[in-house]
Amino acid sequence: MQAGPKAEPKDLPAVDRLLREPAVAALLQEHGHTLVAGEARALLEARRGEARAGHLPAGAAAVPALAQALSQAVGQRLAPRLRAVLNLTGTVIHTNLGRALLADAAMQHLIATLAGPNNLEYDLQSGGRGERDSIVEELLTTLTGAEAATVVNNNAAAVLLTIAALASSHEGGKEVIVSRGELVEIGGAFRMPDVMAAAGATLVEVGTTNRTHPHDYERAIGERTALVMKVHTSNYAIQGFTSAVDEAELARIAHARGLPLATDLGSGSLIDLAAHGLPREPTPQDKLAAGCDVVTFSGDKLLGGPQAGLIVGSRAAITRIRKFPLKRALRMSKLPLAALEATLRLYLRPERLVQDLPTLRLLARPAADIRGMATRLLPAVAHAVAPHFTVAVVELAGQIGSGSLPVEQLPSAGLAIAPAGGRGPGRKGAGRALDRLSAALRGLPLPVIGRIADDRLLLDLRCLERPALLVDQLPALGVALGATLGVALGSATDAAAAAAAAAQDAP
Ligand SMILES: *Cc1c(COP(=O)(O)O)cnc(C)c1O
């Protein structure tokens, strides 16, 4: 509690008095009465509570101080909650940080088509009603070799709809056969057994956690079977004494009994990632060629587009899915649809994809490049965090993210920031200093998200394409650390000069 004289509730002005203050008149002029008066009432009520408790310094009850606080409150109310951040975690497709990045082409297409009317469901040739799926269907069939395609809000919806449409509309029964090794939980309550139940299907588990054989499926198929399903174990790996039945074999088993086979790929890449030096991820085109009737995958994982659930497959299966009533409830909005169309179109020029698609560009970035950037940025970052911390260039292991290829690591590099005076257990206050550092980084105008490991804060630079976004904020970081750690730093102008030098070095 601060010392000094305290204000009494009666010292606070009425709302009208505060609104007549000249500084507040400017706020009213800019934002109107509703917002400003609402915030003024809330502010005065909060201050009155503090005054009643004897906590309000006398100065804070004065009209100019209140006007200043009101201006801040209005600014905070208008500030967006969804904000751009710098992802220096080393995980490229980060589920908590918005997953795949939208390509410039997708942004341009959104701006060009969505501010006004568009032909979302209008056929420009016939002048009659059109079908929104047709905006991306041809692209998807061209790229995957499927006969037909449809899209919904996300892949969870795609899986739910596929099971519901193919199983619950089946006359004989609603059983869906899945291997015990593939009963995945994706997170956020998306667990295969629960999805089956929500879709109105009956899950029939076959095989064991580590091994499932063709005869396991053959034995389980009966009168009541509606669908055979395979789920890509995208976020874990079963290793050791294992066996699974591949799609080609499973398609033969299912088709011999007149049943469809669906595969949920999860991420699913439309290109061979090995061509970019990355671990291979199964493609929908492979799965369709192997005989799957339906393949589902995400729009905002390796595909590098907006949140979307893509469903490709045989015309018969897609027609049943499209006609199923749930489809209307899960249909995509025009916003992601426009972004998806533009993203898919980039795949028509595969040679340019690594430049045009930011998610792929970041995934394919060579570690040597990243290390070079780390070396160039080291002096400026070291200057900004001195004298509390020391900085070193380190090799790091990043991840693709979003459950894609969970055991594979991306060789990367970055900066490790450690509390000055050594680290390790026994160093009192080191953990607290790191927490303050990561809070100061998150508090920057463009919040910087790193990760703490091993008593250091690690900034993996794989996803930093424009170093100025970090460098320009270093003076502010120095000031924030000085405030939170309570020691005077090298002058702010020094920090600004070092930052400017680093920015000039950067490509
Ligand atoms: C990620 C994933 C999903 C869910 O996809 P969303 O687009 O996030 O809804 C479903 N199945 C698998 C195997 C996944 O990896």
The ligand as a MOL file (V3000), in Angstrom:
LIG
                    3D

  0  0  0     0  0            999 V3000
M  V30 BEGIN CTAB
M  V30 COUNTS 15 15 0 0 0
M  V30 BEGIN ATOM
M  V30 1 C -5.6640 -32.7410 -36.3730 0
M  V30 2 C -6.4180 -34.0000 -36.6010 0
M  V30 3 C -7.8190 -33.9810 -36.6400 0
M  V30 4 C -8.6090 -32.7380 -36.4190 0
M  V30 5 O -8.3870 -31.8060 -37.4470 0
M  V30 6 P -8.8460 -30.2720 -37.2410 0
M  V30 7 O -8.6560 -29.6500 -38.5730 0
M  V30 8 O -7.9540 -29.7450 -36.1790 0
M  V30 9 O -10.2550 -30.2900 -36.8090 0
M  V30 10 C -8.4790 -35.1740 -36.8620 0
M  V30 11 N -7.8000 -36.3310 -37.0390 0
M  V30 12 C -6.4460 -36.3880 -37.0000 0
M  V30 13 C -5.7670 -37.7130 -37.1880 0
M  V30 14 C -5.7060 -35.2190 -36.7830 0
M  V30 15 O -4.3790 -35.2610 -36.7510 0
M  V30 END ATOM
M  V30 BEGIN BOND
M  V30 1 1 1 2
M  V30 2 1 2 3
M  V30 3 2 2 14
M  V30 4 1 3 4
M  V30 5 2 3 10
M  V30 6 1 4 5
M  V30 7 1 5 6
M  V30 8 2 6 7
M  V30 9 1 6 8
M  V30 10 1 6 9
M  V30 11 1 10 11
M  V30 12 2 11 12
M  V30 13 1 12 13
M  V30 14 1 12 14
M  V30 15 1 14 15
M  V30 END BOND
M  V30 END CTAB
M  END
